[in-house]
Amino acid sequence: MNGRGSSGHLPPLAPFPSSNIRSSLGANVYDGYLDSWLSSIEFRLRLSDQEFAKFSFSDSTAEVEFLRSLLECAGRERWNSTCSQKERLLLRRAYLLLKRLLLGTGVPFDFEESKLLSILCLLSSVYGSVTDVKTTIRSLWARDKAQMSTAVESWKRSTSESLSAALHQQETLSETLQLFNPFLKVSPEAGVVLMTGSDFIESLIEAYGGLRAGPDTLAIQKLLTENIFYCLRSLMSDGLQNSSLLLDHLYHMKSEADRATKSNAFTPTLCSSLVCQTSFLRHLAADTAVTSGKRGQSLFDALTAYRLNTAHLHPAPGPRRRKPAKGKAKADAHEVMHIHKASQVSQIHELFPNLSNNYILRLLDHFNDDPEAVIAALLEPDSLPATLRESDESEEPLSYLDGPAHDIAPRSTPPLPSQRKNVFDGDEFDKLHVSAKRLHRGRKAITVEGEGEDEHIRRKAAIMAALAAFDSDDDERDDTYDVADVGGTVDSTMDTDSRPKMQQHLDQNPHEESLFRAWKDSEELFARDSKTRASPVRQDLKRETGMSDEQLEGWAIMLKKNPKLQDRLEQKYSALGSFRGNQTELAATRWQDDTADDSEEAGSSNAERRTGQARPRAGARGRGRGRGGSTAGASGEAATQAARKRKEQGRGRGGANHGRREGRARKIGRGMAGPVS
């Protein structure tokens, strides 16, 4: 049975039966089979290396058939959480036997690579949580890398065809990926073989986008995402660094995802599922060989932004809501007893205080919770069954029936609480002696004595007319500060402050200029942290102004909140207001008659120009003063005489309308206007 000609002394090792056959066997028969398998595996494990090397890892050997059948049953039935102690021991010894067959027999293997890969996939599925599995498979790759690569390449070709026909073979694709993904997780070398070339990753992208909607679509999308995750993670493994190949595949996936997003922005892609539903970006950020370069960092930033833009396509599953308990569980005798049964026990205790609580409960259970039948049976002990005739004194009393002892000694009646009193106690309303005419419901109409119905209507009409004439938009003039209401005449031109002008200005804020210049130089000087308060510049400012830290910081806060105050201080203390050597006034250059009247008039004109006051222009109808002032004033005034003198001088020069008329004639003569009509 073991496939060796000279090994007839080896104990037999039959294939492991399915669950249907095992359920038909009795418990004792199945335990005997388990003992037989355990002893047979242990006998093979005790062989020396020379004798064990003579085994052939062939598909027809009894060892391989047993291991395949056992791993298939364990993976299908999830023995990791439901198996018995003997079955768990059988799995442990089966792993040791399979490990020795893989690493201790001759190479190359004697059967097809696909069957070898299926056994390795079963091994990874059942023993994936065992730490030694990765070491075993890595040693197997180092032992015969050519045959392992051939096996993975064969699976890659067959799976690519299944991915191309994913629209019609979704169930087959799901089974294939579900079996191979555990092996890909523990074998990074297999991921490197799959990622060599771009044909496999293109098949995965095409299969993910071509899946039709159905009940198994989400499960297959999850398997495809898991497969590409382990494939790309294998390119980051220690000793297998393929940074350039990894970046090429990521760029290809990102470009394909962008192309799919342009056509339909609400369809998830394999790239969006990879970055949103797995921890791939976290592993990529930790790989310094990838992100240290400019190309890798830019790709990482692009994938991070793509994750934010597509997070809504892959919502995280929320926590499962637990249904609230309705109290319909089976009653437990050790829990708090129902009040009805407690009253029954208390009723029997009044007549038989020496009986224990547990004994009474047993009697109630026997007589179907009938306390009268229990009392009648206790009065005639011979009628009780033999098991209930004597009470077991060793039984512990029930704690929930043993309450604190109550003191029932008589006590005097406590005084009644004080009653509330008010000023209306004992009046006619309290004694119900009030007349019914004085009682009314709702608001009572108030009438004035001697006022008739017509007078009431007239008063109401007058009030409504006054309200209609009142305009709520008109603001009443505020006469609070009128001079007539103050109580005397107030001279607003008199300055009652005896201090100098400069001292009045400084008293308003004597350090305003220093504070503002310090704030303009550095706003951080007014920060509210301890480091700034202890700085030498801050201490100098405090000594100069005599203000505390809180006052300085409060002044800066109020200044920052008031932009108008900032503008005013900027104009007030800026360098633009200081003298820079520029000439601010221009002297008149026209000729003036050196007379007293002219000098006075010129002085007034210059004063008006310096103060920025505009002189009135002469109107078309002679309403203004004109260029030379008014000539209609009193004849004794100097200004009037000077104005009349200038008017006479202007007539001699041919100004006014005469000059304008002659100028127009000259223009027409030069041809600058139309012909004279």
Buried (B, 14 or more C-beta within 10 A) or exposed (E): BBBEEEBEEBBEBBBBBEEEEBEEEEEEEBEEBBEBBBEBBEEBEEBEEEEBEEBBBBBEBBBBBBBBBBBBBBBEBEBBEEBEEBBEBBBEBBBBBBBBBBEEBEEEBBBEBEBBBBBBBBBBBBBBEBEEBBEBBBEBBEEBEEBBBBBBBBBBEEBBEBBBBBEEBBEEBBEBBBBBBBBBBBBBBBBBBBBBEEEBBBBBBBBBBEBEEEEEEEBBBBBBBBBBBBBBBBBBBEEEBBBEBBBBBBEBBBEBBEEBBEEEEEEBBBBBBBBBBBEBBEBBEEBEEBBEBEEBEEBBEBBEEBBEEBEEBBEEEEEEEEEEEEEEEEEEEEEEBEEEBBEBBEBBBEEBEEBBBBBBBBBBEBBEBBBEBBBEBBEEEEEBEEEBEEBEEEEEEBEEBEEEEEEEEEEEEEEEEEEEEEEEEEEEEEEEEEEEEEEEEEEEEEEEEEEEEEEEEEEEEEEEEEEEEEEEEEEEEEEEEEEEEEEEEEEEEEEEEEEEEEEEEBEEEEBBEEBBEBBEEEEEBBBEEEEBBEBEEBEEBBEEBEBEBEEBBBBBEEBEEEEEEBEEBEEEBEEEEEEEEEEEEEEEEEEEEEBEBBEEBBEEBEEEBEEEEEBEEBEEEEEBBBEBBBBEBEEEEBBBBBBBBBBEEBEEEEEEEEEEEEEEEEEEEEEEEEEEE
